[in-house]
């Protein structure tokens, strides 16, 4: 995992616990999880607003264009 061993991961975990405290870690994890979920959803879903022009069928023109 990124060239990190168990010792390095434990040291990083201890530093994170000291910086943020044990009570804030679940909040941070929840926020990161929601961000990842929203990112995956936004990349896989169809856009809410479709701005692509519609293709007109052959022979169907607006009355304005005929005049």
PQR file with spaces between the fields and no chain letter, atoms N, CA, C, O and H, PARSE charges and radii, in Angstrom:
ATOM       1  N    UNK     1       0.850   -1.183    0.000 -0.4000 1.5000
ATOM       2  CA   UNK     1       0.000    0.000    0.000 -0.0000 2.0000
ATOM       3  C    UNK     1       0.887    1.235    0.000  0.5500 1.7000
ATOM       4  O    UNK     1       1.296    1.706    1.061 -0.5500 1.4000
ATOM       5  N    UNK     2       1.181    1.752   -1.158 -0.4000 1.5000
ATOM       6  CA   UNK     2       1.992    2.957   -1.343 -0.0000 2.0000
ATOM       7  C    UNK     2       3.383    2.816   -0.733  0.5500 1.7000
ATOM       8  O    UNK     2       4.012    3.825   -0.411 -0.5500 1.4000
ATOM       9  H    UNK     2       0.849    1.370   -2.020  0.4000 1.0000
ATOM      10  N    UNK     3       3.870    1.615   -0.569 -0.4000 1.5000
ATOM      11  CA   UNK     3       5.198    1.399   -0.029 -0.0000 2.0000
ATOM      12  C    UNK     3       5.300    1.665    1.461  0.5500 1.7000
ATOM      13  O    UNK     3       6.406    1.840    1.974 -0.5500 1.4000
ATOM      14  H    UNK     3       3.360    0.795   -0.831  0.4000 1.0000
ATOM      15  N    UNK     4       4.183    1.702    2.170 -0.4000 1.5000
ATOM      16  CA   UNK     4       4.196    1.937    3.603 -0.0000 2.0000
ATOM      17  C    UNK     4       4.016    0.612    4.333  0.5500 1.7000
ATOM      18  O    UNK     4       3.164   -0.204    3.982 -0.5500 1.4000
ATOM      19  H    UNK     4       3.285    1.561    1.754  0.4000 1.0000
ATOM      20  N    UNK     5       4.838    0.424    5.353 -0.4000 1.5000
ATOM      21  CA   UNK     5       4.712   -0.769    6.175 -0.0000 2.0000
ATOM      22  C    UNK     5       3.769   -0.527    7.337  0.5500 1.7000
ATOM      23  O    UNK     5       3.188    0.549    7.482 -0.5500 1.4000
ATOM      24  H    UNK     5       5.530    1.088    5.638  0.4000 1.0000
ATOM      25  N    UNK     6       3.631   -1.553    8.158 -0.4000 1.5000
ATOM      26  CA   UNK     6       2.727   -1.468    9.301 -0.0000 2.0000
ATOM      27  C    UNK     6       3.197   -0.412   10.298  0.5500 1.7000
ATOM      28  O    UNK     6       2.379    0.314   10.864 -0.5500 1.4000
ATOM      29  H    UNK     6       4.103   -2.427    8.041  0.4000 1.0000
ATOM      30  N    UNK     7       4.497   -0.321   10.514 -0.4000 1.5000
ATOM      31  CA   UNK     7       5.025    0.653   11.475 -0.0000 2.0000
ATOM      32  C    UNK     7       4.722    2.084   11.037  0.5500 1.7000
ATOM      33  O    UNK     7       4.325    2.914   11.855 -0.5500 1.4000
ATOM      34  H    UNK     7       5.162   -0.910   10.055  0.4000 1.0000
ATOM      35  N    UNK     8       4.907    2.370    9.761 -0.4000 1.5000
ATOM      36  CA   UNK     8       4.643    3.716    9.263 -0.0000 2.0000
ATOM      37  C    UNK     8       3.165    4.066    9.385  0.5500 1.7000
ATOM      38  O    UNK     8       2.816    5.190    9.745 -0.5500 1.4000
ATOM      39  H    UNK     8       5.229    1.695    9.096  0.4000 1.0000
ATOM      40  N    UNK     9       2.295    3.100    9.085 -0.4000 1.5000
ATOM      41  CA   UNK     9       0.860    3.354    9.190 -0.0000 2.0000
ATOM      42  C    UNK     9       0.441    3.608   10.641  0.5500 1.7000
ATOM      43  O    UNK     9      -0.410    4.459   10.898 -0.5500 1.4000
ATOM      44  H    UNK     9       2.578    2.186    8.792  0.4000 1.0000
ATOM      45  N    UNK    10       1.027    2.884   11.579 -0.4000 1.5000
ATOM      46  CA   UNK    10       0.718    3.098   12.998 -0.0000 2.0000
ATOM      47  C    UNK    10       1.181    4.473   13.445  0.5500 1.7000
ATOM      48  O    UNK    10       0.473    5.149   14.191 -0.5500 1.4000
ATOM      49  H    UNK    10       1.719    2.192   11.370  0.4000 1.0000
ATOM      50  N    UNK    11       2.343    4.895   13.008 -0.4000 1.5000
ATOM      51  CA   UNK    11       2.852    6.226   13.365 -0.0000 2.0000
ATOM      52  C    UNK    11       1.932    7.308   12.800  0.5500 1.7000
ATOM      53  O    UNK    11       1.619    8.278   13.491 -0.5500 1.4000
ATOM      54  H    UNK    11       2.919    4.346   12.402  0.4000 1.0000
ATOM      55  N    UNK    12       1.502    7.150   11.558 -0.4000 1.5000
ATOM      56  CA   UNK    12       0.592    8.120   10.952 -0.0000 2.0000
ATOM      57  C    UNK    12      -0.732    8.156   11.711  0.5500 1.7000
ATOM      58  O    UNK    12      -1.274    9.236   11.944 -0.5500 1.4000
ATOM      59  H    UNK    12       1.756    6.362   10.996  0.4000 1.0000
ATOM      60  N    UNK    13      -1.259    7.000   12.098 -0.4000 1.5000
ATOM      61  CA   UNK    13      -2.508    6.937   12.852 -0.0000 2.0000
ATOM      62  C    UNK    13      -2.381    7.641   14.193  0.5500 1.7000
ATOM      63  O    UNK    13      -3.298    8.355   14.600 -0.5500 1.4000
ATOM      64  H    UNK    13      -0.818    6.122   11.908  0.4000 1.0000
ATOM      65  N    UNK    14      -1.262    7.455   14.889 -0.4000 1.5000
ATOM      66  CA   UNK    14      -1.048    8.120   16.183 -0.0000 2.0000
ATOM      67  C    UNK    14      -0.992    9.634   15.993  0.5500 1.7000
ATOM      68  O    UNK    14      -1.566   10.377   16.790 -0.5500 1.4000
ATOM      69  H    UNK    14      -0.517    6.875   14.559  0.4000 1.0000
ATOM      70  N    UNK    15      -0.317   10.092   14.961 -0.4000 1.5000
ATOM      71  CA   UNK    15      -0.224   11.532   14.702 -0.0000 2.0000
ATOM      72  C    UNK    15      -1.607   12.109   14.410  0.5500 1.7000
ATOM      73  O    UNK    15      -1.937   13.194   14.887 -0.5500 1.4000
ATOM      74  H    UNK    15       0.149    9.489   14.314  0.4000 1.0000
ATOM      75  N    UNK    16      -2.418   11.394   13.632 -0.4000 1.5000
ATOM      76  CA   UNK    16      -3.766   11.868   13.311 -0.0000 2.0000
ATOM      77  C    UNK    16      -4.612   11.935   14.577  0.5500 1.7000
ATOM      78  O    UNK    16      -5.357   12.896   14.771 -0.5500 1.4000
ATOM      79  H    UNK    16      -2.150   10.512   13.244  0.4000 1.0000
ATOM      80  N    UNK    17      -4.507   10.932   15.437 -0.4000 1.5000
ATOM      81  CA   UNK    17      -5.281   10.941   16.686 -0.0000 2.0000
ATOM      82  C    UNK    17      -4.854   12.101   17.574  0.5500 1.7000
ATOM      83  O    UNK    17      -5.698   12.738   18.205 -0.5500 1.4000
ATOM      84  H    UNK    17      -3.902   10.152   15.279  0.4000 1.0000
ATOM      85  N    UNK    18      -3.572   12.382   17.632 -0.4000 1.5000
ATOM      86  CA   UNK    18      -3.094   13.497   18.461 -0.0000 2.0000
ATOM      87  C    UNK    18      -3.578   14.829   17.892  0.5500 1.7000
ATOM      88  O    UNK    18      -3.982   15.712   18.648 -0.5500 1.4000
ATOM      89  H    UNK    18      -2.886   11.865   17.120  0.4000 1.0000
ATOM      90  N    UNK    19      -3.543   14.980   16.573 -0.4000 1.5000
ATOM      91  CA   UNK    19      -3.937   16.248   15.962 -0.0000 2.0000
ATOM      92  C    UNK    19      -5.435   16.508   16.084  0.5500 1.7000
ATOM      93  O    UNK    19      -5.839   17.608   16.462 -0.5500 1.4000
ATOM      94  H    UNK    19      -3.215   14.262   15.959  0.4000 1.0000
ATOM      95  N    UNK    20      -6.259   15.519   15.773 -0.4000 1.5000
ATOM      96  CA   UNK    20      -7.694   15.738   15.712 -0.0000 2.0000
ATOM      97  C    UNK    20      -8.439   15.275   16.950  0.5500 1.7000
ATOM      98  O    UNK    20      -9.558   15.728   17.193 -0.5500 1.4000
ATOM      99  H    UNK    20      -5.930   14.626   15.466  0.4000 1.0000
ATOM     100  N    UNK    21      -7.871   14.413   17.716 -0.4000 1.5000
ATOM     101  CA   UNK    21      -8.561   13.881   18.892 -0.0000 2.0000
ATOM     102  C    UNK    21      -9.446   12.703   18.528  0.5500 1.7000
ATOM     103  O    UNK    21      -9.903   12.584   17.391 -0.5500 1.4000
ATOM     104  H    UNK    21      -6.963   14.044   17.519  0.4000 1.0000
ATOM     105  N    UNK    22      -9.680   11.850   19.481 -0.4000 1.5000
ATOM     106  CA   UNK    22     -10.453   10.645   19.232 -0.0000 2.0000
ATOM     107  C    UNK    22     -11.915   10.899   18.937  0.5500 1.7000
ATOM     108  O    UNK    22     -12.550   10.119   18.226 -0.5500 1.4000
ATOM     109  H    UNK    22      -9.308   11.946   20.404  0.4000 1.0000
ATOM     110  N    UNK    23     -12.461   11.986   19.476 -0.4000 1.5000
ATOM     111  CA   UNK    23     -13.891   12.245   19.282 -0.0000 2.0000
ATOM     112  C    UNK    23     -14.196   12.800   17.895  0.5500 1.7000
ATOM     113  O    UNK    23     -15.315   12.632   17.409 -0.5500 1.4000
ATOM     114  H    UNK    23     -11.945   12.619   20.054  0.4000 1.0000
ATOM     115  N    UNK    24     -13.245   13.450   17.248 -0.4000 1.5000
ATOM     116  CA   UNK    24     -13.489   14.051   15.930 -0.0000 2.0000
ATOM     117  C    UNK    24     -13.234   13.088   14.783  0.5500 1.7000
ATOM     118  O    UNK    24     -13.672   13.344   13.661 -0.5500 1.4000
ATOM     119  H    UNK    24     -12.336   13.586   17.643  0.4000 1.0000
ATOM     120  N    UNK    25     -12.535   11.985   15.033 -0.4000 1.5000
ATOM     121  CA   UNK    25     -12.203   11.059   13.953 -0.0000 2.0000
ATOM     122  C    UNK    25     -13.439   10.467   13.272  0.5500 1.7000
ATOM     123  O    UNK    25     -13.450   10.384   12.044 -0.5500 1.4000
ATOM     124  H    UNK    25     -12.179   11.776   15.944  0.4000 1.0000
ATOM     125  N    UNK    26     -14.479   10.050   14.000 -0.4000 1.5000
ATOM     126  CA   UNK    26     -15.664    9.543   13.292 -0.0000 2.0000
ATOM     127  C    UNK    26     -16.324   10.595   12.402  0.5500 1.7000
ATOM     128  O    UNK    26     -16.825   10.272   11.325 -0.5500 1.4000
ATOM     129  H    UNK    26     -14.470   10.117   14.998  0.4000 1.0000
ATOM     130  N    UNK    27     -16.324   11.847   12.849 -0.4000 1.5000
ATOM     131  CA   UNK    27     -16.893   12.919   12.032 -0.0000 2.0000
ATOM     132  C    UNK    27     -16.087   13.114   10.755  0.5500 1.7000
ATOM     133  O    UNK    27     -16.655   13.291    9.677 -0.5500 1.4000
ATOM     134  H    UNK    27     -15.916   12.108   13.724  0.4000 1.0000
ATOM     135  N    UNK    28     -14.778   13.081   10.877 -0.4000 1.5000
ATOM     136  CA   UNK    28     -13.911   13.250    9.706 -0.0000 2.0000
ATOM     137  C    UNK    28     -14.093   12.080    8.744  0.5500 1.7000
ATOM     138  O    UNK    28     -14.191   12.277    7.533 -0.5500 1.4000
ATOM     139  H    UNK    28     -14.317   12.937   11.752  0.4000 1.0000
ATOM     140  N    UNK    29     -14.139   10.869    9.281 -0.4000 1.5000
ATOM     141  CA   UNK    29     -14.349    9.690    8.442 -0.0000 2.0000
ATOM     142  C    UNK    29     -15.676    9.717    7.733  0.5500 1.7000
ATOM     143  O    UNK    29     -15.759    9.356    6.559 -0.5500 1.4000
ATOM     144  H    UNK    29     -14.060   10.709   10.265  0.4000 1.0000
ATOM     145  N    UNK    30     -16.726   10.141    8.428 -0.4000 1.5000
ATOM     146  CA   UNK    30     -18.054   10.233    7.831 -0.0000 2.0000
ATOM     147  C    UNK    30     -18.057   11.265    6.704  0.5500 1.7000
ATOM     148  O    UNK    30     -18.637   11.035    5.642 -0.5500 1.4000
ATOM     149  H    UNK    30     -16.658   10.434    9.381  0.4000 1.0000
ATOM     150  N    UNK    31     -17.406   12.399    6.943 -0.4000 1.5000
ATOM     151  CA   UNK    31     -17.348   13.439    5.914 -0.0000 2.0000
ATOM     152  C    UNK    31     -16.587   12.985    4.681  0.5500 1.7000
ATOM     153  O    UNK    31     -16.999   13.267    3.556 -0.5500 1.4000
ATOM     154  H    UNK    31     -16.935   12.586    7.805  0.4000 1.0000
ATOM     155  N    UNK    32     -15.489   12.288    4.882 -0.4000 1.5000
ATOM     156  CA   UNK    32     -14.715   11.782    3.748 -0.0000 2.0000
ATOM     157  C    UNK    32     -15.520   10.726    2.991  0.5500 1.7000
ATOM     158  O    UNK    32     -15.517   10.701    1.760 -0.5500 1.4000
ATOM     159  H    UNK    32     -15.154   12.059    5.796  0.4000 1.0000
ATOM     160  N    UNK    33     -16.206    9.859    3.727 -0.4000 1.5000
ATOM     161  CA   UNK    33     -17.024    8.831    3.085 -0.0000 2.0000
ATOM     162  C    UNK    33     -18.144    9.425    2.250  0.5500 1.7000
ATOM     163  O    UNK    33     -18.398    8.962    1.138 -0.5500 1.4000
ATOM     164  H    UNK    33     -16.209    9.880    4.727  0.4000 1.0000
ATOM     165  N    UNK    34     -18.819   10.446    2.769 -0.4000 1.5000
ATOM     166  CA   UNK    34     -19.891   11.107    2.006 -0.0000 2.0000
ATOM     167  C    UNK    34     -19.331   11.809    0.781  0.5500 1.7000
ATOM     168  O    UNK    34     -19.963   11.807   -0.275 -0.5500 1.4000
ATOM     169  H    UNK    34     -18.613   10.823    3.672  0.4000 1.0000
ATOM     170  N    UNK    35     -18.160   12.406    0.908 -0.4000 1.5000
ATOM     171  CA   UNK    35     -17.550   13.083   -0.236 -0.0000 2.0000
ATOM     172  C    UNK    35     -17.216   12.088   -1.336  0.5500 1.7000
ATOM     173  O    UNK    35     -17.455   12.362   -2.512 -0.5500 1.4000
ATOM     174  H    UNK    35     -17.647   12.408    1.766  0.4000 1.0000
ATOM     175  N    UNK    36     -16.667   10.938   -0.969 -0.4000 1.5000
ATOM     176  CA   UNK    36     -16.338    9.914   -1.961 -0.0000 2.0000
ATOM     177  C    UNK    36     -17.613    9.382   -2.612  0.5500 1.7000
ATOM     178  O    UNK    36     -17.650    9.182   -3.826 -0.5500 1.4000
ATOM     179  H    UNK    36     -16.473   10.715   -0.014  0.4000 1.0000
ATOM     180  N    UNK    37     -18.658    9.151   -1.814 -0.4000 1.5000
ATOM     181  CA   UNK    37     -19.922    8.642   -2.345 -0.0000 2.0000
ATOM     182  C    UNK    37     -20.531    9.645   -3.325  0.5500 1.7000
ATOM     183  O    UNK    37     -21.007    9.253   -4.391 -0.5500 1.4000
ATOM     184  H    UNK    37     -18.627    9.313   -0.828  0.4000 1.0000
ATOM     185  N    UNK    38     -20.522   10.929   -2.979 -0.4000 1.5000
ATOM     186  CA   UNK    38     -21.074   11.955   -3.871 -0.0000 2.0000
ATOM     187  C    UNK    38     -20.257   12.086   -5.150  0.5500 1.7000
ATOM     188  O    UNK    38     -20.813   12.306   -6.225 -0.5500 1.4000
ATOM     189  H    UNK    38     -20.135   11.248   -2.113  0.4000 1.0000
ATOM     190  N    UNK    39     -18.943   11.950   -5.036 -0.4000 1.5000
ATOM     191  CA   UNK    39     -18.088   12.034   -6.220 -0.0000 2.0000
ATOM     192  C    UNK    39     -18.371   10.872   -7.162  0.5500 1.7000
ATOM     193  O    UNK    39     -18.503   11.074   -8.369 -0.5500 1.4000
ATOM     194  H    UNK    39     -18.491   11.771   -4.162  0.4000 1.0000
ATOM     195  N    UNK    40     -18.466    9.657   -6.625 -0.4000 1.5000
ATOM     196  CA   UNK    40     -18.762    8.502   -7.469 -0.0000 2.0000
ATOM     197  C    UNK    40     -20.134    8.639   -8.115  0.5500 1.7000
ATOM     198  O    UNK    40     -20.312    8.288   -9.281 -0.5500 1.4000
ATOM     199  H    UNK    40     -18.359    9.493   -5.644  0.4000 1.0000
ATOM     200  N    UNK    41     -21.101    9.148   -7.361 -0.4000 1.5000
ATOM     201  CA   UNK    41     -22.452    9.322   -7.895 -0.0000 2.0000
ATOM     202  C    UNK    41     -22.449   10.349   -9.024  0.5500 1.7000
ATOM     203  O    UNK    41     -23.103   10.150  -10.047 -0.5500 1.4000
ATOM     204  H    UNK    41     -20.956    9.433   -6.414  0.4000 1.0000
ATOM     205  N    UNK    42     -21.721   11.437   -8.843 -0.4000 1.5000
ATOM     206  CA   UNK    42     -21.719   12.486   -9.861 -0.0000 2.0000
ATOM     207  C    UNK    42     -20.985   12.063  -11.123  0.5500 1.7000
ATOM     208  O    UNK    42     -21.311   12.542  -12.210 -0.5500 1.4000
ATOM     209  H    UNK    42     -21.189   11.598   -8.012  0.4000 1.0000
ATOM     210  N    UNK    43     -20.009   11.183  -11.006 -0.4000 1.5000
ATOM     211  CA   UNK    43     -19.289   10.747  -12.202 -0.0000 2.0000
ATOM     212  C    UNK    43     -20.037    9.672  -12.962  0.5500 1.7000
ATOM     213  O    UNK    43     -19.809    9.505  -14.160 -0.5500 1.4000
ATOM     214  H    UNK    43     -19.745   10.794  -10.124  0.4000 1.0000
ATOM     215  N    UNK    44     -20.927    8.931  -12.304 -0.4000 1.5000
ATOM     216  CA   UNK    44     -21.619    7.842  -12.984 -0.0000 2.0000
ATOM     217  C    UNK    44     -23.027    8.219  -13.430  0.5500 1.7000
ATOM     218  O    UNK    44     -23.561    7.580  -14.337 -0.5500 1.4000
ATOM     219  H    UNK    44     -21.112    9.067  -11.331  0.4000 1.0000
ATOM     220  N    UNK    45     -23.645    9.225  -12.834 -0.4000 1.5000
ATOM     221  CA   UNK    45     -25.005    9.602  -13.179 -0.0000 2.0000
ATOM     222  C    UNK    45     -25.040   10.481  -14.419  0.5500 1.7000
ATOM     223  O    UNK    45     -24.061   11.131  -14.787 -0.5500 1.4000
ATOM     224  H    UNK    45     -23.212    9.744  -12.097  0.4000 1.0000
ATOM     225  N    UNK    46     -26.214   10.474  -15.048 -0.4000 1.5000
ATOM     226  CA   UNK    46     -26.462   11.356  -16.178 -0.0000 2.0000
ATOM     227  C    UNK    46     -26.622   12.777  -15.639  0.5500 1.7000
ATOM     228  O    UNK    46     -27.213   12.957  -14.574 -0.5500 1.4000
ATOM     229  H    UNK    46     -27.009    9.947  -14.749  0.4000 1.0000
ATOM     230  N    UNK    47     -26.119   13.775  -16.332 -0.4000 1.5000
ATOM     231  CA   UNK    47     -26.280   15.155  -15.851 -0.0000 2.0000
ATOM     232  C    UNK    47     -27.752   15.524  -15.696  0.5500 1.7000
ATOM     233  O    UNK    47     -28.599   15.068  -16.465 -0.5500 1.4000
ATOM     234  H    UNK    47     -25.639   13.629  -17.197  0.4000 1.0000
ATOM     235  N    UNK    48     -28.048   16.347  -14.704 -0.4000 1.5000
ATOM     236  CA   UNK    48     -29.430   16.745  -14.457 -0.0000 2.0000
ATOM     237  C    UNK    48     -29.969   17.622  -15.581  0.5500 1.7000
ATOM     238  O    UNK    48     -31.142   17.525  -15.943 -0.5500 1.4000
ATOM     239  H    UNK    48     -27.360   16.717  -14.079  0.4000 1.0000
ATOM     240  N    UNK    49     -29.121   18.466  -16.122 -0.4000 1.5000
ATOM     241  CA   UNK    49     -29.539   19.361  -17.195 -0.0000 2.0000
ATOM     242  C    UNK    49     -28.838   18.904  -18.470  0.5500 1.7000
ATOM     243  O    UNK    49     -27.610   18.897  -18.547 -0.5500 1.4000
ATOM     244  H    UNK    49     -28.169   18.545  -15.828  0.4000 1.0000
ATOM     245  N    UNK    50     -29.618   18.531  -19.451 -0.4000 1.5000
ATOM     246  CA   UNK    50     -29.064   18.076  -20.724 -0.0000 2.0000
ATOM     247  C    UNK    50     -29.108   19.234  -21.708  0.5500 1.7000
ATOM     248  O    UNK    50     -30.186   19.695  -22.083 -0.5500 1.4000
ATOM     249  H    UNK    50     -30.616   18.537  -19.388  0.4000 1.0000
ATOM     250  N    UNK    51     -27.945   19.699  -22.122 -0.4000 1.5000
ATOM     251  CA   UNK    51     -27.876   20.858  -23.006 -0.0000 2.0000
ATOM     252  C    UNK    51     -27.525   20.474  -24.441  0.5500 1.7000
ATOM     253  O    UNK    51     -27.249   21.350  -25.259 -0.5500 1.4000
ATOM     254  H    UNK    51     -27.070   19.324  -21.817  0.4000 1.0000
ATOM     255  N    UNK    52     -27.532   19.198  -24.755 -0.4000 1.5000
ATOM     256  CA   UNK    52     -27.206   18.794  -26.116 -0.0000 2.0000
ATOM     257  C    UNK    52     -28.380   19.103  -27.028  0.5500 1.7000
ATOM     258  O    UNK    52     -29.530   18.880  -26.651 -0.5500 1.4000
ATOM     259  H    UNK    52     -27.756   18.486  -24.090  0.4000 1.0000
ATOM     260  N    UNK    53     -28.109   19.612  -28.218 -0.4000 1.5000
ATOM     261  CA   UNK    53     -29.213   19.954  -29.131 -0.0000 2.0000
ATOM     262  C    UNK    53     -29.881   18.688  -29.656  0.5500 1.7000
ATOM     263  O    UNK    53     -29.244   17.650  -29.829 -0.5500 1.4000
ATOM     264  H    UNK    53     -27.174   19.794  -28.525  0.4000 1.0000
ATOM     265  N    UNK    54     -31.188   18.806  -29.905 -0.4000 1.5000
ATOM     266  CA   UNK    54     -31.930   17.676  -30.437 -0.0000 2.0000
ATOM     267  C    UNK    54     -31.714   17.592  -31.938  0.5500 1.7000
ATOM     268  O    UNK    54     -31.648   18.618  -32.615 -0.5500 1.4000
ATOM     269  H    UNK    54     -31.707   19.649  -29.764  0.4000 1.0000
ATOM     270  N    UNK    55     -31.605   16.390  -32.455 -0.4000 1.5000
ATOM     271  CA   UNK    55     -31.483   16.196  -33.900 -0.0000 2.0000
ATOM     272  C    UNK    55     -32.866   16.237  -34.511  0.5500 1.7000
ATOM     273  O    UNK    55     -33.774   15.532  -34.071 -0.5500 1.4000
ATOM     274  H    UNK    55     -31.658   15.557  -31.904  0.4000 1.0000
ATOM     275  N    UNK    56     -33.021   17.067  -35.528 -0.4000 1.5000
ATOM     276  CA   UNK    56     -34.318   17.170  -36.195 -0.0000 2.0000
ATOM     277  C    UNK    56     -34.441   16.061  -37.226  0.5500 1.7000
ATOM     278  O    UNK    56     -33.478   15.728  -37.917 -0.5500 1.4000
ATOM     279  H    UNK    56     -32.284   17.640  -35.885  0.4000 1.0000
ATOM     280  N    UNK    57     -35.624   15.501  -37.319 -0.4000 1.5000
ATOM     281  CA   UNK    57     -35.879   14.466  -38.317 -0.0000 2.0000
ATOM     282  C    UNK    57     -35.902   15.095  -39.695  0.5500 1.7000
ATOM     283  O    UNK    57     -36.176   16.287  -39.833 -0.5500 1.4000
ATOM     284  H    UNK    57     -36.406   15.772  -36.757  0.4000 1.0000
ATOM     285  N    UNK    58     -35.615   14.301  -40.713 -0.4000 1.5000
ATOM     286  CA   UNK    58     -35.589   14.807  -42.082 -0.0000 2.0000
ATOM     287  C    UNK    58     -36.979   15.258  -42.505  0.5500 1.7000
ATOM     288  O    UNK    58     -37.962   14.546  -42.299 -0.5500 1.4000
ATOM     289  H    UNK    58     -35.392   13.332  -40.601  0.4000 1.0000
ATOM     290  N    UNK    59     -37.055   16.438  -43.092 -0.4000 1.5000
ATOM     291  CA   UNK    59     -38.322   16.934  -43.607 -0.0000 2.0000
ATOM     292  C    UNK    59     -39.157   17.684  -42.586  0.5500 1.7000
ATOM     293  O    UNK    59     -40.218   18.200  -42.937 -0.5500 1.4000
ATOM     294  H    UNK    59     -36.256   17.017  -43.259  0.4000 1.0000
ATOM     295  N    UNK    60     -38.721   17.766  -41.335 -0.4000 1.5000
ATOM     296  CA   UNK    60     -39.492   18.508  -40.333 -0.0000 2.0000
ATOM     297  C    UNK    60     -38.771   19.804  -40.049  0.5500 1.7000
ATOM     298  O    UNK    60     -37.713   19.829  -39.420 -0.5500 1.4000
ATOM     299  H    UNK    60     -37.859   17.348  -41.050  0.4000 1.0000
ATOM     300  N    UNK    61     -39.366   20.878  -40.526 -0.4000 1.5000
ATOM     301  CA   UNK    61     -38.798   22.187  -40.288 -0.0000 2.0000
ATOM     302  C    UNK    61     -39.826   23.050  -39.593  0.5500 1.7000
ATOM     303  O    UNK    61     -41.025   22.775  -39.641 -0.5500 1.4000
ATOM     304  H    UNK    61     -40.225   20.857  -41.038  0.4000 1.0000
ATOM     305  N    UNK    62     -39.348   24.087  -38.951 -0.4000 1.5000
ATOM     306  CA   UNK    62     -40.266   25.042  -38.310 -0.0000 2.0000
ATOM     307  C    UNK    62     -40.976   25.859  -39.372  0.5500 1.7000
ATOM     308  O    UNK    62     -40.428   26.088  -40.450 -0.5500 1.4000
ATOM     309  H    UNK    62     -38.374   24.310  -38.912  0.4000 1.0000
ATOM     310  N    UNK    63     -42.181   26.297  -39.081 -0.4000 1.5000
ATOM     311  CA   UNK    63     -42.925   27.137  -40.022 -0.0000 2.0000
ATOM     312  C    UNK    63     -42.208   28.448  -40.265  0.5500 1.7000
ATOM     313  O    UNK    63     -42.331   29.020  -41.348 -0.5500 1.4000
ATOM     314  H    UNK    63     -42.626   26.111  -38.205  0.4000 1.0000
ATOM     315  N    UNK    64     -41.467   28.939  -39.292 -0.4000 1.5000
ATOM     316  CA   UNK    64     -40.744   30.197  -39.433 -0.0000 2.0000
ATOM     317  C    UNK    64     -39.667   30.087  -40.495  0.5500 1.7000
ATOM     318  O    UNK    64     -39.404   31.055  -41.208 -0.5500 1.4000
ATOM     319  H    UNK    64     -41.367   28.475  -38.412  0.4000 1.0000
ATOM     320  N    UNK    65     -39.036   28.921  -40.612 -0.4000 1.5000
ATOM     321  CA   UNK    65     -37.963   28.747  -41.572 -0.0000 2.0000
ATOM     322  C    UNK    65     -38.483   28.670  -43.013  0.5500 1.7000
ATOM     323  O    UNK    65     -37.740   28.972  -43.947 -0.5500 1.4000
ATOM     324  H    UNK    65     -39.250   28.135  -40.033  0.4000 1.0000
ATOM     325  N    UNK    66     -39.747   28.270  -43.209 -0.4000 1.5000
ATOM     326  CA   UNK    66     -40.315   28.147  -44.548 -0.0000 2.0000
ATOM     327  C    UNK    66     -40.655   29.501  -45.148  0.5500 1.7000
ATOM     328  O    UNK    66     -40.659   29.644  -46.370 -0.5500 1.4000
ATOM     329  H    UNK    66     -40.351   28.025  -42.451  0.4000 1.0000
ATOM     330  N    UNK    67     -40.933   30.479  -44.333 -0.4000 1.5000
ATOM     331  CA   UNK    67     -41.369   31.778  -44.823 -0.0000 2.0000
ATOM     332  C    UNK    67     -40.245   32.604  -45.369  0.5500 1.7000
ATOM     333  O    UNK    67     -40.467   33.727  -45.820 -0.5500 1.4000
ATOM     334  H    UNK    67     -40.930   30.363  -43.339  0.4000 1.0000
